[in-house]
Every structure is written in C-alpha cells, then in structure tokens.
Amino acid sequence: MAAIDFGTYGSGFALCTRADYKKDCGKIYVQTWNSGTSITNKAPTTVLIKPNGKDYISFGYEAERDYLDMEPDEQKKHYLFRQFKMKLFKNPVSVI
C-alpha cells in the first residue's frame, strides 16, 4: 500500500509492504526529507527538469538546492517548477 500527498506547497509519501502489513499493520515507512536545517515529512512541490524539457533531475529540497547551485546561465537553460499542482487542473491530460 502507498499513500501520496501531492500538495500545492508540499508533497510526501508513505508506504507499507504486504509482508510488513502481515507482521504489523502499523509498520509504515514515511519518507523524510532534509531541508538543510531540519528533517520534514514533506518536501516542497518543486521539480527540476533538464534543458531538453523531458528528463527529470531532482525533486523537492534537492531540486531547489541543485538549481541554486547552478550558474545563472545554466539556470536559464533548465526548468524549475514550484507549487505547480493547481496548474495541472487548468489543462488536464487524459491518460489511457
């Protein structure tokens, strides 16, 4: 089982394998994220995409750090999307 909280500002996930559930239904793995100053259960809903516009580089705090570590000329070539959840509702895509 898995749960994904895809939030406007922060996202996170938790999971429990079938084997763990059979042993102890309360044994749930919750992803933790390092913000640089603290450990959190959610990371910013931020994604960094390569210049080709297709390939993923990083997500959350890591995406923000990776982007800030780039030179300004490199930043202009990449795509950094923040708090994009609500934009997905404006242009829905059908998945078959």
C-alpha positions as CSV (number, residue, x, y, z in Angstrom):
1,M,0.0,0.0,0.0
2,A,1.1,3.5,-0.7
3,A,-0.2,7.0,0.0
4,I,0.9,10.1,-1.9
5,D,0.1,13.6,-0.7
6,F,0.7,15.7,-3.7
7,G,0.2,19.1,-2.3
8,T,0.2,22.6,-3.6
9,Y,3.2,23.7,-1.4
10,G,4.5,20.4,-0.1
11,S,4.4,16.7,-1.1
12,G,5.2,13.5,0.6
13,F,4.5,9.8,0.6
14,A,4.2,6.8,2.9
15,L,4.1,3.0,2.2
16,C,3.7,-0.3,3.8
17,T,4.7,-3.6,2.1
18,R,2.4,-6.5,2.1
19,A,4.9,-8.5,4.2
20,D,5.3,-5.8,6.8
21,Y,1.5,-5.3,6.9
22,K,1.0,-9.0,7.6
23,K,3.5,-8.8,10.5
24,D,2.5,-5.4,11.9
25,C,-0.2,-3.3,10.2
26,G,1.2,-0.3,12.0
27,K,4.6,-0.6,10.4
28,I,4.5,2.3,7.9
29,Y,7.5,3.8,6.1
30,V,7.2,7.6,5.8
31,Q,9.7,9.4,3.5
32,T,11.7,12.1,5.3
33,W,13.3,15.0,3.5
34,N,16.3,17.0,4.6
35,S,15.6,20.7,4.3
36,G,19.1,21.6,5.2
37,T,18.1,22.8,8.6
38,S,15.6,20.2,9.6
39,I,14.0,16.8,8.7
40,T,10.4,17.0,7.4
41,N,7.8,14.6,6.2
42,K,7.0,16.8,3.2
43,A,9.2,18.4,0.6
44,P,8.4,21.5,-1.5
45,T,6.3,20.5,-4.6
46,T,9.2,21.6,-6.8
47,V,10.8,19.7,-9.7
48,L,13.9,20.5,-11.8
49,I,13.9,19.4,-15.4
50,K,16.8,19.2,-17.8
51,P,17.1,21.6,-20.7
52,N,15.5,19.1,-23.1
53,G,12.3,19.6,-21.2
54,K,11.7,15.9,-20.7
55,D,14.2,14.5,-18.2
56,Y,13.8,14.8,-14.5
57,I,16.8,15.9,-12.4
58,S,15.5,16.3,-8.9
59,F,12.5,17.0,-6.7
60,G,11.8,18.9,-3.5
61,Y,14.6,20.5,-1.4
62,E,17.1,18.8,-3.7
63,A,15.7,20.5,-6.8
64,E,15.8,23.9,-5.1
65,R,19.4,23.3,-4.0
66,D,20.5,22.0,-7.4
67,Y,19.0,25.0,-9.1
68,L,20.6,27.5,-6.7
69,D,24.0,25.8,-7.2
70,M,23.9,26.4,-10.9
71,E,25.5,29.4,-12.6
72,P,22.9,31.9,-13.8
73,D,23.5,30.9,-17.5
74,E,22.8,27.3,-16.6
75,Q,19.7,28.2,-14.6
76,K,18.2,29.8,-17.7
77,K,18.6,26.5,-19.7
78,H,16.8,24.4,-17.1
79,Y,13.1,24.3,-16.0
80,L,12.3,24.7,-12.3
81,F,8.6,24.3,-11.4
82,R,7.4,25.3,-8.0
83,Q,3.9,24.9,-6.5
84,F,2.5,23.7,-9.8
85,K,-0.2,21.4,-8.6
86,M,-3.2,23.7,-9.3
87,K,-1.9,24.4,-12.8
88,L,-2.5,20.8,-13.7
89,F,-6.2,21.3,-13.2
90,K,-6.3,24.0,-15.8
91,N,-5.0,21.8,-18.6
92,P,-6.0,18.2,-17.8
93,V,-4.4,15.4,-19.8
94,S,-6.1,12.1,-20.5
95,V,-4.1,9.1,-19.7
96,I,-5.2,5.9,-21.4
